[in-house]
Structure formats: C-alpha cells, structure tokens
Amino acid sequence: MKLFLNKVLFLLLIGSCISGYSQVLRKRTTLLMGGRFDITVIAKDSLTAVQSIETIITEITRIENLISDWKPASQVSEVNHNAGISPVKVDREVFELTQRAIKLSKLTNGAFDISFAAMDKIWKFDGSMTEMPSAEAIKKSVEKVGYKNIILDSVQSTIFLKLKGMKIGFGALGEGYATDRCRDIMLAKGIKSGIVNASGDMTTWGKQSNGKDWNIGITNPFHPDDVFAVVPLNEGAVTTSGSYEKFVVLNGKRFSHIINPATGYPATGLCSVTVFGPKAEIANGFSTSLMVMGRKAGIDLINKYPDYSCIMITDSGKIIKSKNFKISQFNPKLK
C-alpha cells in the first residue's frame, strides 16, 4: 500500500510557496491510528497553518479513540467484548460508519467485511509458511466472519454481534473516514488547500499554491522505487491495495495477504488496485474489494459508480483501467 506525491513536483510546490505566492505550506508527520500520517496544509500564514495541522491531529485522535479495536476503552472494543451477549449503544457517528461498511459488504457480495477482524490468522506472510493450510482449517478460520451477523438498531443506535467471538474492525476504512472528516473541517474553516496522507491513502482538497492540481504518483508494483503513472487530483481521494509487498508463493502460485472474508482464501490474480474518487472511506472499501473480486467482477462493479475510477495491475504485469480513469503521465512498461 504505497502511494506518494511525485517528489520532483513536490519540491516545485515548496519553491512556489516561498517565492511570489502569499501562502505558506506546512507539513507534519505523526503516528495515529496505528500508522503514519503525513499532513500538509497551505494557509495564509504560518500560525494558521500550524493551528490547522493541530486541529487535524485532534480530530484523528478523537476518531481513533472511538473506533480503534485495539483501544480497550473504544466503543468498537465494547461492541466486540459484548459479542453474542448484548447490543451496545454507540454514538451516531460510529453507528453510521458501521452502517456504511455493511452497505459496502452488500455491494461487493461480502468481498469487503468489517467482521473480518475475527478471522483466525492461519496464513503467514513472513516467509515461514511452506504449505497450504487444509481446507478444513481455512473454513474454520472464517466461521466467526459474516457481516449478516452484525445487527443494527437505528432507533436505539445499537450494534450487536450475534456470535460470541465475533469482532469488527475498521482498519484502513476508518483511516479513510478520518481523512475525509479532516478535509471537511479544513474547508469549513476556510483552509482551501491541503493533503492528509494516511500511510499512503490520501485525501486532498484545493490546488497547489501555483494553481496547479496535486500530482499523485502510483508505485510500480514490480519496481517499488519507481512511479509508473502520475494522476492529477484537486479535491478527491486515492487509495491503493496491493500484494506486492506481502505475499506467499505455494506450489508455484502467488497468494496475496488480502484474504477473501467469505472464503478464507487469499486473493489471487491482481498485485495492485488503485482507486480514485471523492471519498477515501469509500475508495478504500473499493480497493480492498476489487483485489478480492478480481479483474472482471471488479471492473464491472467500479464502472457502475461514475464518481470512482481505478487502475489494476495483474500478477503478470497487465494494466487494466476503468472506463473513466484519468491520467496525465503514464509508462505502460512495468516489468
């Protein structure tokens, strides 16, 4: 999951902020929600930029304390603790995030599922795995997984997990939601340009101070230090799911670390999916789902949503684009 701003263009951006444009760029890197966040803000002066970054960090921390399943006091942890026992009343924000996640599960026929948090970790991607798990072990690993067993009560604002041992976890979807929220807050405060980058999944708004779009470089999965495409973005999001950094080869077949929640088997066939659209939350759900669904079903799905587009890379290096994918620079040779 490695996306980054094209470095040459980023250096030009800094130069333009210093010379001739009455705007200031400030950037800060911090650890939040279990990962790295790079926050960039362009504002009228240094104090406003720094204060805006602090506001973003405060908002992400607030969301982390609500939904992070590794924080014992979070509302999601309370839901998990009461799985199979009783419904848990949650803030409307948490309820609606869960509601949207279930909608994604339905749209993707279970290729995306927040109850995947309960899956047994039988697949190893650290080099120690030498043989396939048994079919019985794989089936057992997902016996507590299934979005249809997440019961929502809109009137009471409760979440109930039907099976004892079930869990939900928002992971990168939660990070995407947090970055979207921060963009909305910044726009409401009059901060017209910036980027929140959550471990490579980005939400952007506005333009560079020279009036040009942000330029997002997409990593070549076969040569991770190289960019094979540059895509312009001004107010939108981009997320990538990929197996090029974590995978295992068994019996000559390549298996991704991204697991199909419905079957327990790893995704195969694609090594990278990058999705562009207005919201990082939705884009992240799509990028993960498309890895699981595969090229044909994935393209068929994304083409139904004109606000979203994607580019897929197969294990053999073939590039597949959705019908409305826009690109400014492109190198079709990957390997």
PADRENNU-848511 format. One record per residue: x, y, z of N, C-alpha, C, O in turn; residue number from 1. Coordinates in steps of 0.1 Angstrom, whole numbers. Atoms other than C-alpha are relative to their C-alpha. Layout:
<drendrens>
- n_xx/n_yy/n_zz/ca_xx/ca_yy/ca_zz/c_xx/c_yy/c_zz/o_xx/o_yy/o_zz/seq
- X/Y/Z/X/Y/Z/X/Y/Z/X/Y/Z/NUM $
...
</drendrens>
This chain:
<drendrens>
- n_xx/n_yy/n_zz/ca_xx/ca_yy/ca_zz/c_xx/c_yy/c_zz/o_xx/o_yy/o_zz/seq
- 9/-12/0/0/0/0/9/12/0/11/19/10/1 $
- -11/-11/1/25/26/-12/-4/10/-11/-1/7/-23/2 $
- 3/-11/9/13/58/-28/8/12/6/9/14/18/3 $
- -7/-12/-5/32/91/-26/0/11/-10/-3/9/-22/4 $
- 0/-12/9/34/126/-41/13/-1/-8/24/-5/-3/5 $
- -11/0/8/57/128/-70/10/10/6/7/22/7/6 $
- -9/-8/-8/89/141/-53/4/13/-8/6/24/-2/7 $
- -4/-12/7/100/165/-81/-10/11/0/-7/22/2/8 $
- 11/-10/0/66/182/-83/-1/5/14/-5/17/15/9 $
- 2/-5/-14/65/184/-45/11/11/3/8/21/10/10 $
- -10/-10/-2/98/203/-45/-3/13/-7/-1/24/-2/11 $
- 4/-12/7/85/227/-71/-11/7/8/-12/19/8/12 $
- 11/-6/-8/54/232/-49/6/9/12/2/20/14/13 $
- -6/-8/-11/76/243/-19/7/13/-5/5/23/1/14 $
- -7/-12/5/96/267/-41/-11/10/-3/-8/22/-1/15 $
- 10/-10/4/64/283/-54/-6/7/13/-10/18/12/16 $
- 6/-5/-12/51/288/-18/9/11/6/5/21/11/17 $
- -10/-9/-6/83/306/-8/1/13/-9/3/24/-4/18 $
- -3/-11/9/86/328/-39/-12/4/-8/-16/-2/-17/19 $
- 10/-6/9/58/350/-52/-14/-3/4/-23/5/-1/20 $
- 14/3/-4/27/334/-36/-2/3/15/6/-3/23/21 $
- 1/-3/-14/14/348/-4/-7/-10/8/-17/-8/15/22 $
- 5/12/-8/7/314/11/11/-7/6/23/-7/1/23 $
- -11/8/-7/26/292/34/-4/-15/1/-15/-18/4/24 $
- 2/15/-1/30/254/33/6/-5/12/18/-1/15/25 $
- -6/6/-11/35/235/64/-4/-15/0/-15/-19/-5/26 $
- 2/15/0/39/197/68/4/-6/13/14/-2/19/27 $
- -3/7/-13/39/174/98/-2/-15/-2/-13/-19/-8/28 $
- 2/15/0/44/136/101/-2/-4/15/5/0/24/29 $
- 3/5/-13/29/118/131/-5/-14/-1/-10/-18/-11/30 $
- 5/13/-1/18/84/142/-14/0/6/-16/5/18/31 $
- 14/1/-5/-20/79/146/-7/-12/-6/-3/-17/-16/32 $
- 8/12/5/-45/50/143/9/-11/-4/6/-19/-13/33 $
- -9/11/3/-15/26/143/8/2/-12/15/-8/-16/34 $
- -8/-2/13/1/41/112/5/14/-1/3/23/8/35 $
- -6/-13/2/19/71/98/-10/9/-8/-16/5/-18/36 $
- 8/-11/7/0/103/88/10/11/-4/17/16/5/37 $
- -7/-12/5/16/130/67/-10/10/-3/-19/8/-12/38 $
- 10/-10/1/-4/162/70/7/12/-7/17/18/-2/39 $
- -5/-12/7/2/191/45/-12/10/-1/-23/7/-5/40 $
- 10/-11/0/-17/224/48/7/12/-7/18/16/-4/41 $
- -4/-13/5/-14/256/27/-10/10/5/-22/9/4/42 $
- 9/-11/-7/-27/287/46/6/14/-3/17/15/-9/43 $
- -4/-13/3/-24/324/45/13/5/8/20/14/4/44 $
- -12/-3/-8/3/325/73/4/-13/8/-4/-22/8/45 $
- -5/12/-7/24/301/93/-8/-4/12/-10/-16/14/46 $
- 8/3/-12/4/304/125/-13/-8/-3/-17/-18/3/47 $
- 13/7/4/-29/294/107/3/-14/-5/-5/-23/-2/48 $
- -4/13/5/-11/265/90/3/-10/11/-2/-21/11/49 $
- -4/9/-12/3/251/123/-13/-3/8/-14/-14/12/50 $
- 12/2/-8/-30/256/141/-10/-10/-8/-16/-18/-1/51 $
- 8/9/8/-48/238/112/5/-15/1/-3/-24/3/52 $
- -5/14/-2/-25/208/115/-3/-5/14/-6/-17/15/53 $
- 4/5/-13/-31/206/152/-15/-4/1/-18/-14/7/54 $
- 15/4/1/-69/206/145/-2/-13/-6/-10/-21/-2/55 $
- 1/13/7/-64/177/121/4/-11/9/-3/-21/10/56 $
- -5/11/-9/-44/157/146/-10/-2/12/-12/-14/15/57 $
- 10/1/-11/-70/164/174/-12/-8/-5/-17/-17/2/58 $
- 12/7/5/-98/152/151/3/-15/-3/-5/-24/0/59 $
- -3/14/3/-80/120/140/1/-8/13/-3/-19/14/60 $
- -1/7/-13/-72/112/177/-14/-3/6/-16/-13/12/61 $
- 14/2/-5/-109/117/186/-6/-12/-7/-12/-21/0/62 $
- 5/11/7/-119/92/159/7/-13/4/0/-23/6/63 $
- -7/12/-5/-92/68/169/-5/-5/13/-7/-17/15/64 $
- 5/4/-14/-105/68/205/-14/-6/-1/-18/-13/8/65 $
- 14/6/1/-140/59/192/0/-13/-7/-7/-22/-2/66 $
- 1/12/9/-133/32/166/11/-10/0/10/-21/-6/67 $
- -12/9/1/-99/16/171/-3/-12/9/-4/-11/21/68 $
- 3/12/-7/-105/-20/181/11/-5/10/9/-13/18/69 $
- -11/3/-9/-71/-22/198/1/9/13/9/7/22/70 $
- 1/-8/-12/-80/5/223/-11/-5/9/-23/-5/5/71 $
- 10/7/-8/-98/-12/252/-13/9/3/-23/3/5/72 $
- 11/-8/-4/-120/18/260/-8/6/-12/-18/13/-10/73 $
- 7/-5/11/-132/25/225/-14/-7/-1/-16/-18/4/74 $
- 13/6/2/-168/19/215/0/-13/-8/-8/-22/-5/75 $
- -1/12/8/-159/-7/189/5/-11/9/1/-23/8/76 $
- -5/10/-9/-139/-26/216/-12/-5/9/-13/-17/12/77 $
- 12/4/-9/-171/-26/238/-9/-8/-8/-15/-18/-3/78 $
- 8/8/8/-191/-39/209/6/-14/-1/-2/-24/0/79 $
- -6/13/1/-166/-67/204/0/-8/13/-3/-20/13/80 $
- 1/6/-13/-165/-75/241/-13/-6/3/-14/-16/10/81 $
- 13/5/-2/-202/-80/241/-6/-8/-11/-18/-11/-12/82 $
- 4/9/11/-204/-102/210/-7/-12/6/-2/-19/15/83 $
- 7/12/-5/-230/-129/215/-7/2/13/-13/-7/18/84 $
- 5/-2/-14/-241/-113/248/-11/11/-1/-23/8/3/85 $
- 10/-10/0/-259/-80/243/3/11/-10/15/13/-13/86 $
- -3/-11/8/-263/-50/220/7/11/8/5/12/20/87 $
- -7/-11/-6/-241/-19/227/-4/13/-6/-4/14/-19/88 $
- 4/-13/5/-253/16/224/13/8/-4/22/9/4/89 $
- -12/-7/5/-228/37/203/-4/14/-5/-16/16/-7/90 $
- 3/-13/6/-225/73/191/-6/-2/-14/-3/-11/-21/91 $
- 6/1/13/-244/80/160/10/-1/-11/9/-7/-21/92 $
- -11/0/9/-211/86/142/5/-14/-2/7/-18/-14/93 $
- -4/14/0/-200/50/150/-10/-8/-7/-7/-17/-15/94 $
- 11/8/6/-234/36/141/0/2/-15/-1/-8/-23/95 $
- 1/-3/14/-235/53/107/12/-5/-8/11/-9/-19/96 $
- -12/6/6/-199/43/99/-2/-15/-2/2/-20/-13/97 $
- 3/14/1/-209/7/106/-10/-3/-11/-9/-12/-18/98 $
- 11/1/10/-240/11/85/6/1/-14/2/-7/-23/99 $
- -6/-1/14/-219/23/55/9/-11/-3/9/-16/-15/100 $
- -8/11/2/-195/-5/60/-8/-12/-5/-4/-20/-14/101 $
- 9/11/4/-223/-30/58/-5/2/-14/-7/-8/-22/102 $
- 5/-3/13/-236/-13/27/11/-4/-10/7/-10/-21/103 $
- -11/4/9/-202/-18/11/1/-16/-1/4/-21/-12/104 $
- 0/15/0/-203/-55/21/-11/-5/-10/-9/-15/-17/105 $
- 11/5/9/-237/-59/3/4/3/-15/1/-5/-23/106 $
- -4/-4/14/-224/-40/-28/10/-10/-6/10/-12/-18/107 $
- -11/8/4/-194/-63/-30/-2/-15/2/7/-23/0/108 $
- 4/15/-3/-212/-96/-21/10/-6/10/14/-17/9/109 $
- -8/5/-11/-190/-99/10/15/1/-2/22/-4/6/110 $
- -15/-2/2/-156/-91/-6/6/10/10/18/9/13/111 $
- -4/-9/-11/-154/-63/20/-9/-4/12/-21/-5/11/112 $
- 7/4/-11/-164/-72/55/8/4/13/18/-1/16/113 $
- -7/-4/-12/-155/-54/88/0/-10/11/8/-9/20/114 $
- -1/11/-10/-162/-86/108/12/-9/-3/14/-19/4/115 $
- -12/8/3/-131/-100/91/10/1/11/20/-7/12/116 $
- -9/-2/-11/-113/-88/123/0/-13/8/10/-15/16/117 $
- 1/13/-9/-124/-122/139/7/-12/-7/7/-22/-1/118 $
- -6/11/7/-106/-143/113/12/-6/7/21/2/11/119 $
- -13/6/-5/-80/-168/126/11/3/-10/9/2/-22/120 $
- -11/-4/9/-46/-158/113/8/-13/-4/19/-16/2/121 $
- -7/12/4/-37/-191/96/10/2/-11/18/-7/-14/122 $
- -9/-2/11/-19/-176/66/11/9/6/9/19/13/123 $
- -12/-7/-4/16/-164/72/8/6/-12/10/-1/-22/124 $
- -7/-6/11/34/-139/50/13/6/4/18/16/-1/125 $
- -13/-4/-5/67/-136/69/11/-9/-5/22/-8/0/126 $
- -10/9/5/85/-163/49/0/-14/7/7/-23/3/127 $
- 0/13/-7/77/-191/74/-10/-11/-5/-9/-22/-1/128 $
- 10/9/5/48/-207/55/5/-8/-12/11/-2/-21/129 $
- -6/9/11/58/-237/33/-11/-9/-6/-8/-15/-17/130 $
- 10/8/6/25/-255/27/-14/6/2/-16/14/12/131 $
- 13/-5/-1/-12/-247/22/-7/-5/13/-5/-17/16/132 $
- 8/6/-11/-35/-249/52/-10/-9/-6/-13/-9/-17/133 $
- 11/9/5/-61/-276/50/-13/7/-3/-15/18/3/134 $
- 13/-6/3/-95/-269/35/-8/2/13/-16/12/14/135 $
- 8/-1/-13/-110/-276/70/5/12/8/-3/19/14/136 $
- -6/-11/-8/-86/-251/87/-4/13/-6/-8/23/1/137 $
- 4/-13/7/-94/-224/61/-15/3/3/-19/14/6/138 $
- 15/-2/-2/-132/-229/65/-2/4/15/-10/13/17/139 $
- 2/-4/-14/-129/-228/103/5/14/3/0/20/12/140 $
- -6/-14/-3/-108/-196/102/-10/11/-2/-8/22/4/141 $
- 10/-11/3/-138/-176/89/-14/-3/6/-24/3/2/142 $
- 13/3/-5/-166/-192/109/-6/11/9/-18/11/11/143 $
- 6/-11/-7/-170/-161/130/-1/13/-8/-3/24/-3/144 $
- 0/-11/9/-168/-138/100/-13/0/-8/-18/-10/-13/145 $
- 12/-1/8/-200/-125/83/-8/12/3/-14/13/14/146 $
- 7/-13/-3/-215/-91/80/-15/-1/3/-21/7/9/147 $
- 14/2/-2/-250/-105/80/-3/-3/15/-15/-3/19/148 $
- 2/2/-14/-245/-113/117/3/12/9/4/12/21/149 $
- -1/-13/-7/-240/-76/126/-14/6/0/-19/9/-11/150 $
- 14/-5/-2/-274/-64/139/0/14/4/6/18/15/151 $
- 1/-14/-3/-281/-27/138/-14/4/4/-23/-1/-2/152 $
- 13/-6/-4/-309/-9/156/1/15/-1/7/21/8/153 $
- -2/-15/3/-312/26/142/-7/8/11/-3/19/14/154 $
- 7/-8/-10/-338/37/168/8/1/13/9/12/19/155 $
- -8/0/-13/-316/27/198/14/3/-2/22/5/7/156 $
- -14/-2/3/-283/33/180/9/-10/6/19/-7/13/157 $
- -8/11/-6/-270/-1/190/6/-9/-11/0/-10/-22/158 $
- -6/10/9/-247/-26/174/1/-13/8/5/-13/20/159 $
- 0/13/-6/-250/-63/182/6/-10/-9/2/-12/-20/160 $
- -6/11/8/-227/-91/170/-6/-13/5/-5/-16/17/161 $
- 8/12/-4/-247/-123/170/8/-11/6/3/-18/15/162 $
- -8/12/-4/-219/-148/175/10/4/11/17/14/9/163 $
- -11/-2/-10/-197/-150/206/13/-2/-7/15/-12/-14/164 $
- -13/1/6/-161/-144/195/0/9/-13/11/10/-19/165 $
- 0/-9/11/-172/-121/166/7/13/3/8/17/15/166 $
- -6/-13/-2/-153/-89/161/-2/9/-12/-4/4/-23/167 $
- 0/-9/12/-155/-58/139/12/9/2/17/12/13/168 $
- -11/-9/0/-126/-36/129/0/8/-12/-2/3/-23/169 $
- 2/-9/12/-125/-6/106/13/2/-8/13/5/-20/170 $
- -13/0/7/-87/-6/98/1/12/-9/-1/23/-5/171 $
- -3/-11/9/-79/14/67/-13/8/-4/-12/19/-8/172 $
- 12/-7/3/-116/22/61/-2/11/11/-6/22/7/173 $
- 1/-10/-11/-115/41/95/10/11/-3/7/23/-1/174 $
- -9/-10/3/-84/59/84/-5/9/-12/-4/21/-11/175 $
- 6/-7/11/-101/69/52/-11/10/4/-12/21/0/176 $
- 11/-8/-6/-131/82/71/6/12/7/1/23/6/177 $
- -6/-11/-8/-108/102/94/6/11/-10/5/23/-7/178 $
- -6/-10/9/-90/119/64/-11/8/-7/-10/20/-9/179 $
- 12/-7/6/-124/127/48/-5/11/10/-8/22/6/180 $
- 5/-9/-11/-135/143/81/9/12/1/4/24/2/181 $
- -9/-11/-1/-104/164/83/-1/10/-11/0/22/-10/182 $
- 2/-9/12/-108/177/48/-12/9/2/-12/21/-1/183 $
- 13/-7/-2/-144/187/56/2/12/10/-3/23/9/184 $
- -2/-10/-11/-133/205/88/9/12/-5/6/23/-3/185 $
- -9/-11/5/-105/224/70/-7/9/-10/-6/21/-9/186 $
- 8/-8/9/-128/235/42/-10/10/7/-12/21/3/187 $
- 9/-8/-8/-153/247/68/7/12/7/1/22/9/188 $
- -7/-11/-6/-126/268/84/7/9/-10/14/18/-6/189 $
- -6/-9/10/-115/284/52/14/-4/-5/20/4/-12/190 $
- -13/5/4/-83/263/47/-3/-7/-14/-8/-18/-14/191 $
- 4/4/14/-86/259/9/8/-11/-7/5/-15/-18/192 $
- -8/9/7/-58/235/2/8/-8/10/13/-3/20/193 $
- -8/9/-8/-40/205/17/-2/-15/-4/-9/-18/-13/194 $
- 0/14/2/-34/168/19/1/-7/14/9/-3/22/195 $
- -2/9/-11/-40/142/46/3/-14/-5/-5/-20/-12/196 $
- -5/12/5/-20/111/38/1/-10/11/10/-9/20/197 $
- 1/11/-11/-28/80/60/7/-12/-6/1/-21/-12/198 $
- -8/12/4/0/55/53/-1/-3/-15/-1/-14/-19/199 $
- 1/2/15/-4/61/15/-14/2/-5/-15/3/-18/200 $
- 13/-2/5/-41/65/13/-3/15/3/-3/20/14/201 $
- 0/-15/-1/-48/102/6/-13/6/-2/-21/1/-10/202 $
- 11/-9/3/-75/128/8/6/14/-3/14/19/5/203 $
- -6/-13/4/-67/161/-10/-12/10/-1/-23/6/-4/204 $
- 9/-11/4/-85/194/-14/7/12/-5/19/14/-1/205 $
- -6/-11/5/-78/225/-33/11/-3/-10/12/-14/-16/206 $
- -11/2/9/-47/230/-55/13/5/6/13/10/17/207 $
- -12/-6/-4/-11/238/-52/-1/15/0/-9/20/-7/208 $
- 0/-15/-1/-3/274/-44/2/7/-14/-1/19/-15/209 $
- -2/-6/14/7/279/-81/-12/-2/-9/-12/0/-21/210 $
- 13/2/7/-29/270/-91/-1/-14/-7/-11/-16/-14/211 $
- 0/13/7/-20/235/-104/-5/-11/9/-5/-10/21/212 $
- 5/12/-8/-35/202/-93/11/-6/7/23/-5/3/213 $
- -9/9/-7/-18/180/-68/3/-11/-10/-5/-15/-18/214 $
- -4/11/8/1/152/-86/4/-12/8/13/-12/16/215 $
- -2/12/-8/-1/117/-72/7/-10/-9/2/-14/-20/216 $
- -7/11/6/24/91/-82/-4/-13/4/-5/-16/16/217 $
- 4/13/-3/14/55/-84/12/-9/-2/19/-10/-12/218 $
- -12/8/0/41/30/-75/-1/-12/-10/-12/-18/-11/219 $
- -1/12/8/52/3/-100/2/-12/10/12/-12/17/220 $
- -1/11/-10/45/-29/-80/12/-9/-2/16/-16/7/221 $
- -12/9/3/74/-47/-97/13/7/3/23/0/4/222 $
- -12/-8/-3/99/-19/-90/-5/11/9/-7/23/5/223 $
- 7/-9/-10/86/-2/-58/7/14/1/0/23/7/224 $
- -6/-13/-1/111/27/-61/-4/9/-12/0/20/-13/225 $
- 4/-8/13/96/38/-95/-15/3/0/-23/-4/6/226 $
- 14/-4/2/64/56/-104/-3/-4/-15/5/0/-24/227 $
- 4/3/14/46/42/-135/-11/9/-5/-14/9/-17/228 $
- 11/-9/5/18/68/-136/-1/12/10/2/11/22/229 $
- 2/-11/-8/11/103/-124/-15/5/-3/-18/7/-14/230 $
- 14/-3/2/-25/113/-118/-3/14/7/0/15/19/231 $
- 3/-13/-6/-38/149/-112/-12/-2/10/-21/-9/7/232 $
- 10/1/-10/-60/154/-81/-2/14/6/9/19/10/233 $
- 1/-13/-7/-75/186/-66/-9/-2/12/-5/2/23/234 $
- 8/3/-11/-104/176/-44/-6/-14/-1/-16/-16/-7/235 $
- 3/14/1/-106/139/-40/8/-9/9/16/-4/17/236 $
- -7/9/-8/-91/108/-26/6/-11/-9/1/-14/-20/237 $
- -6/12/7/-68/79/-37/5/-10/10/11/-6/20/238 $
- -4/11/-9/-62/46/-21/5/-12/-8/1/-14/-20/239 $
- -6/12/6/-42/15/-30/0/-12/9/3/-11/20/240 $
- -2/13/-7/-45/-21/-20/9/-9/-9/7/-9/-21/241 $
- -9/7/8/-17/-44/-31/6/-12/7/7/-12/19/242 $
- -7/12/-6/1/-77/-26/14/0/-3/21/-10/0/243 $
- -13/0/5/34/-67/-40/10/1/12/22/-2/10/244 $
- -9/-1/-12/49/-61/-5/-2/-12/9/7/-15/17/245 $
- 3/11/-9/32/-90/13/-7/-11/-7/-19/-9/-12/246 $
- 7/11/7/25/-124/-3/8/-12/3/19/-12/9/247 $
- -7/12/-2/34/-160/-2/-2/-9/-13/-12/-8/-19/248 $
- 1/9/12/41/-185/-31/0/-14/5/9/-19/12/249 $
- 1/14/-4/29/-220/-25/-4/-8/-13/-13/-5/-20/250 $
- 3/9/11/30/-248/-51/1/8/-14/-7/5/-23/251 $
- -2/-8/12/41/-222/-77/-10/11/-2/-10/18/-12/252 $
- 10/-9/1/11/-200/-71/1/12/10/5/9/22/253 $
- -2/-12/-8/12/-164/-57/-13/3/7/-24/4/1/254 $
- 12/-3/-8/-12/-157/-28/2/14/7/12/16/13/255 $
- -1/-13/-6/-19/-121/-16/-3/-1/15/-9/-11/20/256 $
- 3/-1/-15/-20/-111/21/-15/5/2/-20/5/13/257 $
- 14/-4/-1/-55/-98/13/-9/-12/-1/-9/-19/-12/258 $
- 8/12/-1/-80/-125/23/-14/3/-4/-20/13/0/259 $
- 14/-1/3/-114/-131/9/-8/-3/13/-7/-15/18/260 $
- 7/2/-12/-136/-127/40/-10/-11/0/-13/-18/10/261 $
- 11/10/1/-163/-151/27/6/-14/-1/-1/-23/3/262 $
- -5/14/2/-140/-180/19/12/-3/8/15/-15/11/263 $
- -12/2/-7/-108/-175/39/12/-2/-8/23/-4/-3/264 $
- -12/1/9/-86/-179/8/5/13/-4/-2/23/-5/265 $
- -6/-13/5/-62/-152/-3/-4/4/-14/-8/-5/-22/266 $
- 3/-5/13/-69/-130/-33/12/-4/-9/23/-5/-5/267 $
- -10/4/10/-51/-141/-65/-3/8/-13/-14/12/-15/268 $
- 2/-6/13/-46/-126/-99/4/14/-2/10/18/-12/269 $
- -4/-15/0/-40/-89/-90/11/2/10/10/-3/21/270 $
- -10/-4/-10/-10/-74/-74/-2/14/5/5/18/15/271 $
- 2/-14/-4/-22/-38/-71/-14/5/-6/-17/3/-17/272 $
- 12/-7/5/-55/-19/-73/0/14/6/1/15/19/273 $
- 0/-14/-5/-56/19/-70/-14/6/-4/-18/5/-16/274 $
- 14/-6/3/-90/37/-67/1/15/3/6/19/13/275 $
- 2/-15/-2/-97/74/-71/-15/3/1/-23/-3/-5/276 $
- 14/-4/-2/-129/91/-60/-1/11/10/9/16/15/277 $
- 2/-11/-9/-144/118/-38/3/-3/14/7/6/22/278 $
- -2/3/-14/-141/100/-5/10/-12/2/9/-22/-5/279 $
- -10/10/-3/-112/80/9/-7/-12/7/-2/-24/4/280 $
- 7/11/-6/-136/59/30/-5/-10/-10/-3/-22/-9/281 $
- 6/9/10/-154/45/0/11/-5/-9/10/-17/-13/282 $
- -11/5/9/-123/43/-22/8/-11/6/11/-21/0/283 $
- -7/11/-6/-106/22/4/-8/-13/0/-2/-24/-2/284 $
- 8/12/1/-135/-2/6/0/-6/-14/0/-18/-15/285 $
- 0/5/14/-135/-5/-32/14/-6/-3/14/-17/-9/286 $
- -13/5/4/-97/-10/-35/2/-14/6/7/-23/-1/287 $
- -2/13/-6/-97/-39/-10/-10/-10/-7/-5/-21/-9/288 $
- 10/9/6/-129/-54/-25/4/-5/-14/3/-16/-17/289 $
- -3/4/14/-116/-53/-61/12/-9/0/12/-18/-9/290 $
- -11/10/-1/-84/-72/-51/-6/-13/2/-1/-23/-4/291 $
- 7/13/-3/-107/-99/-37/-8/-5/-12/-8/-17/-16/292 $
- 9/3/11/-132/-98/-66/7/-4/-13/1/-12/-21/293 $
- -7/3/13/-107/-100/-94/-3/10/-11/-12/19/-9/294 $
- 0/-11/10/-103/-80/-126/-14/2/-6/-19/13/-7/295 $
- 12/-2/7/-136/-87/-144/-11/5/9/-18/15/6/296 $
- 10/-4/-10/-160/-85/-114/3/13/6/-6/21/8/297 $
- -4/-13/-6/-140/-56/-100/-3/11/-9/-8/22/-5/298 $
- 2/-11/10/-141/-35/-132/-15/2/-2/-20/13/-3/299 $
- 14/-1/2/-178/-43/-137/-7/8/12/-16/16/10/300 $
- 5/-7/-12/-185/-30/-101/4/15/-1/-5/23/0/301 $
- -5/-14/-1/-164/2/-103/-6/8/-11/-9/20/-10/302 $
- 6/-7/11/-179/11/-137/-14/4/3/-20/13/-5/303 $
- 13/-4/-4/-213/14/-120/0/13/8/-11/18/10/304 $
- -1/-12/-9/-201/43/-99/9/11/-7/21/10/-6/305 $
- -8/-9/8/-190/72/-122/9/9/7/18/15/2/306 $
- -9/-9/-8/-175/92/-94/13/-7/4/22/0/9/307 $
- -12/7/-4/-149/65/-88/6/-7/-12/-1/-11/-22/308 $
- -7/7/11/-123/50/-111/12/-8/6/16/-6/17/309 $
- -11/8/-5/-95/25/-108/10/-4/-11/7/-3/-23/310 $
- -10/6/9/-63/11/-123/5/-12/7/9/-12/19/311 $
- -4/13/-6/-55/-26/-117/13/-4/-7/15/-2/-19/312 $
- -12/7/5/-22/-44/-122/-1/-15/3/-2/-19/14/313 $
- 1/15/-2/-23/-82/-127/14/-5/4/24/2/3/314 $
- -13/7/-4/4/-106/-114/9/-1/-12/22/-1/-10/315 $
- -9/1/12/17/-108/-150/4/13/-5/12/14/-14/316 $
- -4/-14/4/20/-70/-153/-9/7/-10/-6/18/-15/317 $
- 9/-6/9/-10/-63/-174/-7/11/8/-11/10/19/318 $
- 7/-11/-5/-27/-29/-168/-14/1/-4/-17/0/-16/319 $
- 15/-1/3/-65/-26/-166/-5/12/6/-3/15/18/320 $
- 6/-13/-5/-83/7/-163/-15/0/-1/-20/-6/-11/321 $
- 15/-2/1/-119/15/-156/-3/11/-10/6/18/-15/322 $
- 3/-9/11/-137/35/-182/2/15/2/4/22/-8/323 $
- -2/-15/-2/-134/69/-166/13/4/7/13/14/14/324 $
- -13/-3/-7/-98/67/-153/7/10/-8/9/9/-20/325 $
- -7/-11/6/-79/99/-160/15/0/5/18/-3/16/326 $
- -14/1/-3/-41/100/-162/7/11/-7/4/14/-19/327 $
- -7/-10/7/-16/127/-170/14/-5/-5/18/0/-16/328 $
- -13/6/5/17/107/-173/-1/-15/2/-6/-19/12/329 $
- 2/15/0/19/70/-180/11/-7/-6/16/-3/-17/330 $
- -10/9/5/46/44/-185/-6/-14/0/-6/-20/10/331 $
- 7/13/0/29/12/-197/9/-12/3/4/-23/5/332 $
- -9/11/-2/60/-9/-192/3/-1/15/9/8/21/333 $
- -2/2/-14/61/-23/-157/12/-9/4/19/-6/13/334 $
- -11/10/-4/85/-53/-157/12/3/-8/22/-4/-6/335 $
</drendrens>
